[in-house]
Amino acid sequence: MTTQHLRLGHSPDPDDAFMFYGMARDLVPTGRYRFEHILQDIQTLNLRARRGELEVSAISIHAYPYVAERYALMSCGSSMGDEYGPMVVAPHAMSVEELKGKTIAIPGLLTTAFLALQLALGKGKPAGETGGDFYYTIVEFDQIPRYVKEGVVDAGLIIHEGQLTYRAMGLHLVVDMGVWWKGRTGLPLPLGGNVVRRDLGREVMQEVTDLVRRSIQFSLDHRKEAVAYALQFGRDLNPELADQFVGMYLTTGRSIMVSGGGRRSTGSCARGRRRGSCRRCGRLTT
């Protein structure tokens, strides 16, 4: 059997680490496949997917229409926020309406968080330009709370574990995009998914998808150990918060983590396309 080496990109945060625990620790047999785990922030992974660099990667759902010709969205591992999701925080209490015209730190243009923000507020433009409903500056996701606290920006769009730690920095929640989305649509907010490159061929694509599904199921079946592993990727998280964070992406049900979420993920992109904020999707799942 010929060994096949594949690069697998995912972000250095607890929910992705939880998902790939079994594969990263060689606890899930991978047969002829050998995976190189590449940990980078989600915006970097989105951009690498646009260039087709990695064989397998986590990406933002917002990014998928831009890479759909090169990649298929796996039918497992989607992150769905059911009445929770990316949050806009500010140094003081303010309303959503007061965000109009403000400068907001965002984690990346292709993040689903930014797409949801534009659906809520209107068209964002780079800070320093004019004519936007709001203005943005791109900041590494784990630095956004600091930018807000120090007054570098008016507000920040936070993702990952910042959703649980912003209060400890004295910041105030303006809007939870998952709550906003659920109120508008009655649906969970699709945030991220896993993709596999189409040029690998149908057989390899399916086998790799099945391996990811088994890794997720292994973590669900060995939650305590998987959370302990994921904790090393949780900035400012103690074991209880790490378990809570991982649990946020399990409360939508194992069916989404293990086998669903694919077709539900196109709803936000469809709305974004109508608003001029997102490209039309191509082919969908493996």
Backbone as CSV, one residue per row, in Angstrom:
resi,resn,N_x,N_y,N_z,CA_x,CA_y,CA_z,C_x,C_y,C_z
1,MET,0.846,-1.190,0.000,0.000,0.000,0.000,0.887,1.247,0.000
2,THR,0.661,2.136,-0.946,1.444,3.356,-1.050,0.958,4.387,-0.041
3,THR,1.893,4.935,0.726,1.540,5.971,1.701,1.274,7.290,0.979
4,GLN,0.222,7.974,1.369,-0.108,9.268,0.784,-0.077,10.338,1.872
5,HIS,0.747,11.345,1.660,0.889,12.431,2.623,-0.068,13.563,2.255
6,LEU,-0.802,14.039,3.257,-1.765,15.109,3.054,-1.567,16.184,4.112
7,ARG,-1.695,17.433,3.703,-1.622,18.554,4.648,-3.035,18.907,5.104
8,LEU,-3.204,18.975,6.426,-4.511,19.235,7.021,-4.413,20.531,7.834
9,GLY,-5.092,21.565,7.379,-5.045,22.849,8.055,-6.234,23.057,8.977
10,HIS,-5.974,23.513,10.186,-7.069,23.922,11.061,-6.562,24.992,12.004
11,SER,-7.475,25.721,12.598,-7.089,26.857,13.428,-6.678,26.387,14.825
12,PRO,-5.805,27.137,15.486,-5.329,26.754,16.824,-6.301,27.203,17.906
13,ASP,-7.491,26.633,17.872,-8.485,26.948,18.884,-9.090,25.641,19.390
14,PRO,-9.753,25.654,20.545,-10.149,24.400,21.185,-11.118,23.538,20.384
15,ASP,-12.067,24.132,19.645,-13.039,23.274,18.967,-12.417,22.521,17.806
16,ASP,-11.501,23.168,17.046,-10.804,22.446,15.986,-9.872,21.391,16.583
17,ALA,-9.171,21.755,17.663,-8.276,20.789,18.301,-9.058,19.580,18.796
18,PHE,-10.227,19.825,19.366,-11.095,18.741,19.826,-11.465,17.829,18.661
19,MET,-11.828,18.426,17.542,-12.270,17.664,16.382,-11.191,16.717,15.857
20,PHE,-9.949,17.205,15.848,-8.859,16.433,15.236,-7.969,15.737,16.268
21,TYR,-8.423,15.666,17.497,-7.654,15.034,18.569,-7.229,13.620,18.213
22,GLY,-8.165,12.809,17.782,-7.871,11.413,17.484,-6.828,11.243,16.401
23,MET,-6.887,12.088,15.362,-5.918,12.010,14.270,-4.568,12.568,14.698
24,ALA,-4.584,13.680,15.440,-3.328,14.320,15.835,-2.522,13.449,16.791
25,ARG,-3.211,12.661,17.604,-2.539,11.812,18.591,-2.425,10.358,18.119
26,ASP,-2.700,10.119,16.849,-2.599,8.778,16.269,-3.451,7.757,17.019
27,LEU,-4.601,8.189,17.487,-5.533,7.309,18.191,-6.605,6.766,17.257
28,VAL,-6.683,7.347,16.068,-7.605,6.880,15.032,-6.766,6.377,13.868
29,PRO,-6.848,5.102,13.526,-6.059,4.575,12.411,-6.381,5.319,11.116
30,THR,-5.342,5.732,10.392,-5.550,6.489,9.158,-5.128,5.727,7.913
31,GLY,-4.848,4.418,8.071,-4.544,3.605,6.899,-3.344,4.117,6.128
32,ARG,-3.510,4.294,4.830,-2.393,4.697,3.977,-2.105,6.195,4.024
33,TYR,-2.909,6.930,4.770,-2.760,8.382,4.796,-1.925,8.826,5.995
34,ARG,-1.039,9.780,5.755,-0.258,10.412,6.800,-0.538,11.915,6.728
35,PHE,-0.980,12.486,7.851,-1.417,13.874,7.854,-0.396,14.772,8.540
36,GLU,-0.082,15.863,7.899,0.703,16.928,8.505,-0.283,17.995,8.979
37,HIS,-0.378,18.180,10.286,-1.323,19.142,10.849,-0.700,20.536,10.802
38,ILE,-1.362,21.441,10.129,-0.891,22.825,9.971,-1.863,23.739,10.697
39,LEU,-1.370,24.384,11.760,-2.219,25.230,12.591,-2.003,26.700,12.242
40,GLN,-3.042,27.325,11.706,-3.001,28.736,11.351,-4.367,29.357,11.614
41,ASP,-4.385,30.689,11.759,-5.661,31.353,12.006,-6.583,31.171,10.810
42,ILE,-7.878,31.296,11.046,-8.876,30.926,10.042,-8.798,31.792,8.792
43,GLN,-8.475,33.089,8.936,-8.367,33.926,7.753,-7.209,33.481,6.866
44,THR,-6.084,33.081,7.481,-4.961,32.562,6.700,-5.368,31.281,5.973
45,LEU,-6.097,30.405,6.654,-6.557,29.172,6.010,-7.525,29.482,4.872
46,ASN,-8.389,30.471,5.065,-9.292,30.872,3.980,-8.506,31.304,2.750
47,LEU,-7.472,32.110,2.959,-6.670,32.599,1.838,-5.874,31.466,1.192
48,ARG,-5.366,30.546,1.995,-4.629,29.412,1.427,-5.563,28.521,0.612
49,ALA,-6.807,28.396,1.071,-7.776,27.611,0.308,-8.068,28.279,-1.039
50,ARG,-8.111,29.587,-1.070,-8.333,30.287,-2.340,-7.215,29.982,-3.330
51,ARG,-6.013,29.737,-2.800,-4.878,29.392,-3.669,-4.753,27.889,-3.884
52,GLY,-5.601,27.093,-3.208,-5.583,25.643,-3.381,-4.365,24.972,-2.795
53,GLU,-3.783,25.522,-1.737,-2.492,25.042,-1.245,-2.583,23.754,-0.430
54,LEU,-3.596,23.612,0.422,-3.695,22.461,1.309,-4.709,21.455,0.776
55,GLU,-4.412,20.171,1.009,-5.338,19.139,0.535,-6.630,19.115,1.355
56,VAL,-6.513,19.360,2.649,-7.662,19.332,3.562,-7.547,20.557,4.465
57,SER,-8.671,21.211,4.730,-8.585,22.400,5.563,-9.918,22.739,6.203
58,ALA,-9.835,23.346,7.374,-10.986,24.040,7.937,-11.059,25.411,7.287
59,ILE,-12.258,25.863,6.977,-12.438,27.198,6.420,-13.712,27.813,6.987
60,SER,-13.865,29.116,6.776,-15.114,29.781,7.095,-16.151,29.456,6.020
61,ILE,-17.415,29.336,6.429,-18.471,29.109,5.443,-18.536,30.262,4.449
62,HIS,-18.273,31.477,4.907,-18.238,32.622,3.988,-17.235,32.401,2.866
63,ALA,-16.120,31.719,3.165,-15.066,31.523,2.169,-15.425,30.454,1.148
64,TYR,-16.378,29.568,1.481,-16.594,28.409,0.617,-16.981,28.757,-0.821
65,PRO,-17.873,29.718,-1.061,-18.190,30.033,-2.458,-16.982,30.438,-3.288
66,TYR,-15.942,30.960,-2.641,-14.749,31.402,-3.353,-13.801,30.248,-3.680
67,VAL,-14.016,29.088,-3.053,-13.105,27.953,-3.267,-13.840,26.711,-3.755
68,ALA,-15.132,26.820,-4.045,-15.964,25.640,-4.324,-15.552,24.892,-5.574
69,GLU,-14.915,25.547,-6.515,-14.473,24.843,-7.709,-13.266,23.957,-7.418
70,ARG,-12.488,24.328,-6.413,-11.295,23.545,-6.048,-11.578,22.529,-4.953
71,TYR,-12.512,22.848,-4.059,-12.737,22.035,-2.868,-14.197,21.625,-2.751
72,ALA,-14.405,20.464,-2.131,-15.747,20.035,-1.737,-15.883,20.205,-0.230
73,LEU,-17.050,20.627,0.199,-17.332,20.775,1.621,-17.657,19.406,2.200
74,MET,-16.919,19.006,3.231,-17.151,17.703,3.844,-18.524,17.650,4.510
75,SER,-19.073,16.471,4.553,-20.378,16.263,5.181,-20.240,15.972,6.670
76,CYS,-19.175,16.469,7.294,-18.989,16.320,8.740,-18.132,17.472,9.229
77,GLY,-18.300,17.793,10.500,-17.425,18.770,11.127,-17.829,20.216,10.988
78,SER,-19.049,20.487,10.543,-19.482,21.887,10.457,-19.688,22.464,11.857
79,SER,-19.278,23.708,12.038,-19.529,24.422,13.294,-20.765,25.293,13.103
80,MET,-21.772,25.063,13.925,-23.030,25.797,13.829,-23.326,26.447,15.172
81,GLY,-23.583,27.738,15.169,-23.897,28.448,16.400,-25.397,28.602,16.570
82,ASP,-25.965,27.901,17.547,-27.408,27.961,17.785,-27.687,28.967,18.899
83,GLU,-28.007,30.190,18.495,-28.217,31.315,19.407,-26.938,31.730,20.123
84,TYR,-25.812,31.521,19.473,-24.537,32.074,19.906,-23.635,32.085,18.696
85,GLY,-22.616,32.891,18.744,-21.708,32.983,17.611,-20.738,34.127,17.808
86,PRO,-20.145,34.619,16.729,-19.261,35.776,16.834,-19.983,36.938,17.509
87,MET,-19.239,37.725,18.258,-19.838,38.812,19.035,-19.144,40.131,18.732
88,VAL,-19.923,41.196,18.738,-19.350,42.540,18.694,-19.297,43.049,20.129
89,VAL,-18.103,43.445,20.565,-17.927,43.967,21.919,-17.354,45.378,21.836
90,ALA,-17.598,46.143,22.884,-17.152,47.533,22.927,-16.646,47.852,24.328
91,PRO,-15.919,48.944,24.486,-15.402,49.291,25.813,-16.473,49.821,26.754
92,HIS,-17.643,50.131,26.225,-18.754,50.610,27.042,-20.059,50.151,26.404
93,ALA,-21.144,50.215,27.163,-22.430,49.771,26.644,-22.861,50.645,25.471
94,MET,-23.367,50.017,24.419,-23.870,50.742,23.264,-24.858,49.856,22.521
95,SER,-25.669,50.453,21.658,-26.663,49.717,20.896,-26.098,49.313,19.544
96,VAL,-26.782,48.396,18.886,-26.372,47.989,17.538,-26.405,49.187,16.597
97,GLU,-27.429,50.019,16.727,-27.556,51.188,15.850,-26.359,52.122,15.995
98,GLU,-25.787,52.171,17.187,-24.644,53.055,17.427,-23.363,52.549,16.762
99,LEU,-23.374,51.319,16.238,-22.216,50.807,15.517,-22.090,51.429,14.131
100,LYS,-23.166,52.004,13.634,-23.136,52.644,12.312,-22.090,53.748,12.307
101,GLY,-21.227,53.705,11.320,-20.193,54.719,11.182,-18.974,54.493,12.041
102,LYS,-18.997,53.462,12.889,-17.873,53.196,13.790,-16.815,52.337,13.104
103,THR,-15.612,52.330,13.679,-14.525,51.478,13.199,-14.486,50.218,14.058
104,ILE,-14.580,49.070,13.403,-14.686,47.780,14.085,-13.509,46.894,13.667
105,ALA,-12.816,46.338,14.634,-11.756,45.373,14.343,-12.399,44.045,13.959
106,ILE,-11.966,43.459,12.841,-12.519,42.189,12.376,-11.391,41.177,12.193
107,PRO,-11.698,39.869,12.267,-10.650,38.855,12.142,-10.302,38.481,10.707
108,GLY,-11.012,39.025,9.717,-10.709,38.711,8.330,-11.905,38.934,7.431
109,LEU,-11.640,39.269,6.171,-12.714,39.580,5.229,-13.524,38.357,4.837
110,LEU,-12.911,37.174,4.862,-13.610,35.963,4.431,-14.208,35.178,5.589
111,THR,-14.101,35.702,6.801,-14.705,35.005,7.934,-16.225,35.132,7.879
112,THR,-16.905,34.113,8.361,-18.366,34.170,8.433,-18.801,35.267,9.395
113,ALA,-17.978,35.530,10.397,-18.276,36.608,11.337,-18.441,37.933,10.601
114,PHE,-17.544,38.216,9.651,-17.618,39.479,8.911,-18.832,39.501,7.988
115,LEU,-19.141,38.364,7.373,-20.340,38.296,6.536,-21.582,38.586,7.365
116,ALA,-21.687,37.961,8.536,-22.856,38.187,9.396,-22.929,39.645,9.831
117,LEU,-21.781,40.243,10.127,-21.763,41.646,10.542,-22.302,42.541,9.427
118,GLN,-21.914,42.268,8.199,-22.401,43.069,7.078,-23.893,42.840,6.839
119,LEU,-24.361,41.620,7.057,-25.793,41.377,6.921,-26.576,42.178,7.957
120,ALA,-25.969,42.369,9.125,-26.655,43.098,10.195,-26.542,44.608,10.049
121,LEU,-25.361,45.104,9.650,-25.117,46.544,9.654,-25.124,47.194,8.285
122,GLY,-24.887,46.410,7.239,-24.721,46.988,5.915,-23.277,46.880,5.466
123,LYS,-22.937,47.595,4.416,-21.630,47.456,3.782,-20.525,48.073,4.618
124,GLY,-19.497,47.258,4.889,-18.331,47.763,5.587,-17.256,48.189,4.605
125,LYS,-16.527,49.235,4.942,-15.413,49.695,4.120,-14.169,49.833,4.997
126,PRO,-12.977,49.755,4.391,-11.753,49.876,5.190,-11.693,51.215,5.921
127,ALA,-11.141,51.186,7.108,-10.961,52.414,7.872,-10.148,53.403,7.051
128,GLY,-10.588,54.653,7.058,-9.915,55.686,6.273,-10.659,56.027,5.003
129,GLU,-11.535,55.118,4.549,-12.373,55.397,3.382,-13.670,56.065,3.848
130,THR,-14.513,56.410,2.891,-15.793,57.033,3.205,-16.910,56.256,2.520
131,GLY,-18.141,56.529,2.946,-19.294,55.949,2.278,-19.715,54.582,2.769
132,GLY,-19.150,54.097,3.873,-19.538,52.797,4.409,-20.591,52.930,5.489
133,ASP,-21.324,51.841,5.703,-22.241,51.819,6.839,-21.464,51.676,8.146
134,PHE,-20.292,51.051,8.036,-19.326,51.011,9.139,-17.960,50.809,8.510
135,TYR,-16.926,50.880,9.326,-15.561,50.770,8.813,-14.824,49.687,9.588
136,TYR,-13.883,49.047,8.936,-13.204,47.927,9.573,-11.699,48.034,9.421
137,THR,-11.021,47.419,10.364,-9.591,47.196,10.276,-9.355,45.736,10.626
138,ILE,-8.500,45.053,9.885,-8.261,43.624,10.089,-7.189,43.437,11.160
139,VAL,-7.521,42.643,12.168,-6.643,42.408,13.312,-6.624,40.904,13.596
140,GLU,-5.487,40.363,14.008,-5.436,38.951,14.388,-6.468,38.691,15.476
141,PHE,-7.188,37.585,15.336,-8.372,37.358,16.160,-8.094,37.445,17.660
142,ASP,-6.929,36.970,18.095,-6.665,36.963,19.533,-6.195,38.322,20.056
143,GLN,-5.992,39.287,19.173,-5.590,40.631,19.572,-6.771,41.611,19.577
144,ILE,-7.904,41.189,19.031,-9.042,42.104,18.914,-9.516,42.632,20.274
145,PRO,-9.691,41.783,21.304,-10.113,42.338,22.597,-9.170,43.415,23.128
146,ARG,-7.881,43.240,22.937,-6.922,44.245,23.409,-7.096,45.554,22.648
147,TYR,-7.306,45.471,21.333,-7.514,46.681,20.535,-8.729,47.454,21.040
148,VAL,-9.775,46.704,21.397,-10.989,47.355,21.892,-10.733,47.991,23.254
149,LYS,-10.118,47.257,24.143,-9.878,47.748,25.497,-8.996,48.998,25.497
150,GLU,-8.010,49.030,24.595,-7.083,50.157,24.552,-7.611,51.323,23.729
151,GLY,-8.808,51.169,23.140,-9.409,52.271,22.404,-8.845,52.486,21.013
152,VAL,-8.127,51.496,20.482,-7.586,51.612,19.129,-8.724,51.612,18.106
153,VAL,-9.791,50.871,18.424,-10.980,50.803,17.579,-12.203,51.066,18.456
154,ASP,-13.330,51.330,17.817,-14.554,51.590,18.567,-15.187,50.315,19.103
155,ALA,-15.015,49.222,18.375,-15.612,47.946,18.755,-14.827,46.832,18.087
156,GLY,-15.082,45.600,18.514,-14.375,44.463,17.935,-15.298,43.296,17.694
157,LEU,-15.047,42.587,16.607,-15.807,41.385,16.248,-14.980,40.187,16.703
158,ILE,-15.412,39.532,17.771,-14.594,38.490,18.382,-15.119,37.102,18.033
159,ILE,-14.169,36.174,17.901,-14.485,34.782,17.599,-13.702,33.896,18.566
160,HIS,-13.925,32.581,18.432,-13.217,31.599,19.256,-13.440,31.862,20.744
161,GLU,-12.420,31.611,21.567,-12.633,31.663,23.004,-12.835,33.080,23.541
162,GLY,-12.590,34.091,22.719,-12.889,35.452,23.130,-14.347,35.645,23.494
163,GLN,-15.206,34.768,22.956,-16.632,34.823,23.279,-16.891,34.527,24.762
164,LEU,-15.952,33.846,25.411,-16.122,33.503,26.821,-15.281,34.366,27.754
165,THR,-14.297,35.072,27.226,-13.346,35.772,28.092,-13.448,37.293,28.020
166,TYR,-14.272,37.839,27.138,-14.300,39.297,26.967,-14.737,40.023,28.233
167,ARG,-15.644,39.425,29.015,-16.122,40.100,30.228,-14.988,40.311,31.236
168,ALA,-14.060,39.362,31.282,-12.943,39.488,32.222,-12.056,40.679,31.886
169,MET,-12.151,41.183,30.654,-11.387,42.354,30.243,-12.186,43.638,30.414
170,GLY,-13.402,43.519,30.965,-14.224,44.699,31.180,-14.936,45.189,29.947
171,LEU,-15.071,44.339,28.930,-15.736,44.736,27.686,-17.230,44.431,27.752
172,HIS,-17.993,45.093,26.893,-19.447,44.981,26.900,-19.946,44.383,25.585
173,LEU,-20.893,43.467,25.694,-21.483,42.863,24.513,-22.450,43.838,23.853
174,VAL,-22.277,44.037,22.542,-23.205,44.859,21.768,-24.218,43.962,21.062
175,VAL,-23.720,42.935,20.371,-24.622,42.010,19.703,-23.925,40.668,19.507
176,ASP,-24.639,39.599,19.754,-24.199,38.240,19.452,-24.786,37.898,18.089
177,MET,-23.920,37.675,17.097,-24.403,37.465,15.736,-25.219,36.180,15.614
178,GLY,-24.937,35.194,16.462,-25.728,33.962,16.441,-27.150,34.203,16.906
179,VAL,-27.309,35.032,17.933,-28.641,35.396,18.415,-29.362,36.224,17.368
180,TRP,-28.651,37.182,16.775,-29.248,38.019,15.722,-29.733,37.166,14.550
181,TRP,-28.885,36.230,14.118,-29.226,35.373,12.977,-30.430,34.488,13.291
182,LYS,-30.445,33.895,14.491,-31.562,33.033,14.877,-32.866,33.840,14.913
183,GLY,-32.793,35.080,15.384,-33.980,35.916,15.412,-34.492,36.268,14.029
184,ARG,-33.579,36.381,13.069,-33.980,36.739,11.703,-34.453,35.541,10.896
185,THR,-33.858,34.360,11.147,-34.106,33.207,10.284,-34.719,32.013,10.996
186,GLY,-34.591,31.958,12.329,-35.023,30.780,13.064,-34.049,29.626,12.953
187,LEU,-32.861,29.867,12.402,-31.889,28.801,12.142,-30.578,29.048,12.877
188,PRO,-29.786,27.996,13.108,-28.426,28.184,13.617,-27.579,28.928,12.588
189,LEU,-26.571,29.631,13.068,-25.654,30.352,12.179,-24.521,29.415,11.753
190,PRO,-24.396,29.117,10.453,-23.283,28.280,9.983,-21.992,29.077,10.004
191,LEU,-20.986,28.564,10.692,-19.757,29.324,10.910,-18.575,28.785,10.112
192,GLY,-18.314,27.492,10.238,-17.150,26.926,9.569,-17.402,25.501,9.120
193,GLY,-16.519,25.003,8.297,-16.620,23.632,7.814,-15.254,23.127,7.391
194,ASN,-15.200,21.869,7.022,-13.971,21.258,6.525,-14.107,20.991,5.037
195,VAL,-13.032,21.228,4.308,-13.052,20.996,2.865,-11.917,20.066,2.462
196,VAL,-12.125,19.388,1.353,-11.118,18.482,0.807,-10.977,18.790,-0.683
197,ARG,-9.757,18.783,-1.170,-9.496,19.226,-2.541,-9.992,18.203,-3.565
198,ARG,-10.661,18.712,-4.570,-11.319,17.861,-5.563,-10.330,17.089,-6.429
199,ASP,-9.118,17.619,-6.632,-8.184,16.930,-7.526,-7.605,15.661,-6.913
200,LEU,-7.935,15.373,-5.649,-7.525,14.109,-5.045,-8.307,12.937,-5.614
201,GLY,-9.460,13.232,-6.182,-10.303,12.169,-6.737,-11.360,11.719,-5.755
202,ARG,-12.453,11.196,-6.272,-13.611,10.841,-5.462,-13.276,9.846,-4.356
203,GLU,-12.479,8.817,-4.658,-12.185,7.792,-3.650,-11.427,8.375,-2.465
204,VAL,-10.360,9.128,-2.750,-9.570,9.711,-1.672,-10.404,10.726,-0.888
205,MET,-11.162,11.538,-1.583,-12.004,12.530,-0.906,-12.948,11.865,0.094
206,GLN,-13.556,10.753,-0.318,-14.493,10.079,0.573,-13.778,9.412,1.734
207,GLU,-12.629,8.787,1.463,-11.897,8.128,2.541,-11.400,9.132,3.575
208,VAL,-10.925,10.285,3.124,-10.446,11.307,4.049,-11.616,11.879,4.857
209,THR,-12.746,12.091,4.210,-13.941,12.564,4.927,-14.345,11.568,5.998
210,ASP,-14.290,10.285,5.672,-14.637,9.254,6.654,-13.662,9.256,7.832
211,LEU,-12.382,9.531,7.571,-11.398,9.602,8.649,-11.686,10.777,9.578
212,VAL,-12.028,11.910,9.007,-12.366,13.074,9.836,-13.603,12.774,10.674
213,ARG,-14.585,12.119,10.073,-15.802,11.756,10.819,-15.454,10.837,11.991
214,ARG,-14.562,9.875,11.755,-14.185,8.962,12.835,-13.402,9.696,13.923
215,SER,-12.587,10.663,13.537,-11.850,11.438,14.525,-12.803,12.233,15.406
216,ILE,-13.814,12.842,14.809,-14.803,13.593,15.583,-15.547,12.667,16.534
217,GLN,-15.956,11.513,16.026,-16.687,10.584,16.869,-15.816,10.079,18.016
218,PHE,-14.528,9.872,17.742,-13.605,9.436,18.795,-13.554,10.474,19.912
219,SER,-13.483,11.757,19.530,-13.437,12.817,20.537,-14.734,12.893,21.333
220,LEU,-15.853,12.709,20.656,-17.134,12.703,21.357,-17.209,11.539,22.348
221,ASP,-16.632,10.408,21.976,-16.654,9.221,22.832,-15.614,9.287,23.952
222,HIS,-14.611,10.171,23.792,-13.552,10.318,24.800,-13.420,11.804,25.125
223,ARG,-14.536,12.387,25.524,-14.611,13.840,25.664,-13.602,14.387,26.667
224,LYS,-13.475,13.776,27.822,-12.579,14.308,28.856,-11.154,14.419,28.337
225,GLU,-10.672,13.363,27.698,-9.307,13.355,27.182,-9.154,14.353,26.026
226,ALA,-10.171,14.420,25.178,-10.109,15.332,24.039,-10.132,16.792,24.493
227,VAL,-10.929,17.095,25.507,-10.966,18.462,26.039,-9.625,18.818,26.673
228,ALA,-9.014,17.872,27.394,-7.701,18.114,27.996,-6.672,18.444,26.917
229,TYR,-6.745,17.737,25.798,-5.848,18.028,24.674,-6.153,19.403,24.085
230,ALA,-7.433,19.716,23.934,-7.834,20.984,23.327,-7.468,22.176,24.191
231,LEU,-7.326,21.958,25.499,-7.074,23.055,26.429,-5.791,23.806,26.097
232,GLN,-4.796,23.104,25.558,-3.527,23.773,25.263,-3.681,24.840,24.180
233,PHE,-4.795,24.798,23.434,-5.035,25.787,22.388,-5.996,26.883,22.838
234,GLY,-6.393,26.853,24.099,-7.358,27.821,24.606,-6.682,28.917,25.397
235,ARG,-6.454,30.058,24.766,-5.845,31.198,25.444,-6.775,31.687,26.548
236,ASP,-6.230,31.737,27.778,-6.965,32.241,28.944,-8.154,31.379,29.335
237,LEU,-8.155,30.126,28.913,-9.239,29.223,29.295,-8.756,28.238,30.350
238,ASN,-9.557,28.066,31.396,-9.303,26.983,32.337,-10.058,25.750,31.846
239,PRO,-9.865,24.593,32.476,-10.526,23.381,31.981,-12.044,23.508,31.883
240,GLU,-12.665,24.212,32.832,-14.131,24.347,32.797,-14.571,25.173,31.597
241,LEU,-13.858,26.293,31.337,-14.216,27.122,30.193,-13.926,26.409,28.873
242,ALA,-12.826,25.643,28.841,-12.511,24.896,27.619,-13.610,23.889,27.309
243,ASP,-14.097,23.198,28.350,-15.182,22.238,28.158,-16.452,22.958,27.709
244,GLN,-16.696,24.136,28.297,-17.876,24.910,27.891,-17.767,25.350,26.437
245,PHE,-16.566,25.792,26.046,-16.373,26.256,24.677,-16.590,25.136,23.674
246,VAL,-15.974,23.986,23.941,-16.182,22.837,23.057,-17.653,22.452,23.044
247,GLY,-18.289,22.488,24.235,-19.692,22.131,24.324,-20.607,23.025,23.529
248,MET,-20.211,24.299,23.330,-21.032,25.203,22.527,-21.229,24.656,21.128
249,TYR,-20.218,23.956,20.625,-20.307,23.429,19.270,-20.737,21.968,19.236
250,LEU,-21.152,21.457,20.406,-21.750,20.130,20.454,-23.241,20.213,20.741
251,THR,-23.698,21.352,21.236,-25.097,21.451,21.633,-26.046,21.407,20.448
252,THR,-25.549,21.665,19.241,-26.406,21.565,18.068,-26.635,20.110,17.685
253,GLY,-25.950,19.205,18.371,-26.211,17.786,18.135,-25.094,17.100,17.387
254,ARG,-24.896,15.856,17.696,-23.828,15.100,17.041,-24.035,15.004,15.548
255,SER,-25.287,15.042,15.108,-25.540,14.876,13.671,-24.839,15.951,12.859
256,ILE,-24.749,17.182,13.393,-24.085,18.256,12.663,-22.581,18.085,12.751
257,MET,-22.059,17.818,13.950,-20.621,17.643,14.086,-20.132,16.442,13.287
258,VAL,-20.902,15.363,13.331,-20.417,14.128,12.728,-20.862,13.973,11.282
259,SER,-22.074,14.405,10.954,-22.533,14.079,9.608,-23.318,15.163,8.902
260,GLY,-23.650,16.249,9.562,-24.515,17.213,8.903,-23.916,18.586,8.800
261,GLY,-24.778,19.557,8.454,-24.385,20.947,8.409,-24.070,21.454,7.027
262,GLY,-23.795,20.563,6.088,-23.357,20.992,4.769,-24.344,21.890,4.055
263,ARG,-25.541,21.390,3.796,-26.477,22.176,3.012,-27.090,23.320,3.796
264,ARG,-27.131,23.203,5.119,-27.595,24.319,5.923,-26.635,25.492,5.840
265,SER,-25.390,25.221,5.452,-24.361,26.246,5.497,-24.492,27.264,4.383
266,THR,-25.349,27.048,3.409,-25.432,27.959,2.287,-26.402,29.103,2.515
267,GLY,-27.208,29.059,3.585,-28.216,30.084,3.803,-27.625,31.458,3.987
268,SER,-26.567,31.573,4.825,-25.958,32.876,5.048,-25.293,33.389,3.787
269,CYS,-24.694,32.483,3.000,-24.062,32.910,1.756,-25.101,33.409,0.760
270,ALA,-26.265,32.748,0.718,-27.319,33.191,-0.195,-27.776,34.598,0.162
271,ARG,-27.952,34.865,1.446,-28.350,36.210,1.871,-27.240,37.209,1.577
272,GLY,-26.001,36.794,1.810,-24.883,37.674,1.521,-24.772,37.977,0.040
273,ARG,-25.059,36.988,-0.807,-25.005,37.204,-2.249,-26.035,38.239,-2.677
274,ARG,-27.225,38.163,-2.082,-28.250,39.145,-2.427,-27.862,40.546,-1.994
275,ARG,-27.012,40.632,-0.957,-26.557,41.932,-0.470,-25.241,42.366,-1.119
276,GLY,-24.701,41.523,-2.012,-23.440,41.862,-2.654,-22.228,41.608,-1.793
277,SER,-22.368,40.780,-0.745,-21.265,40.534,0.181,-20.674,39.139,0.054
278,CYS,-21.181,38.318,-0.868,-20.726,36.936,-0.959,-20.911,36.436,-2.384
279,ARG,-20.065,35.521,-2.794,-20.134,34.927,-4.122,-21.085,33.750,-4.144
280,ARG,-21.610,33.422,-5.333,-22.487,32.266,-5.505,-21.720,30.978,-5.277
281,CYS,-22.350,30.023,-4.562,-21.718,28.721,-4.319,-21.695,27.889,-5.598
282,GLY,-20.668,27.035,-5.685,-20.637,26.046,-6.738,-21.133,24.722,-6.206
283,ARG,-20.458,23.622,-6.596,-20.819,22.305,-6.080,-20.570,22.257,-4.582
284,LEU,-21.328,21.401,-3.879,-21.305,21.467,-2.424,-20.464,20.366,-1.792
285,THR,-21.080,19.241,-1.432,-20.421,18.310,-0.520,-19.802,17.113,-1.237
286,THR,-18.952,16.407,-0.454,-18.406,15.144,-0.922,-19.509,14.102,-0.904
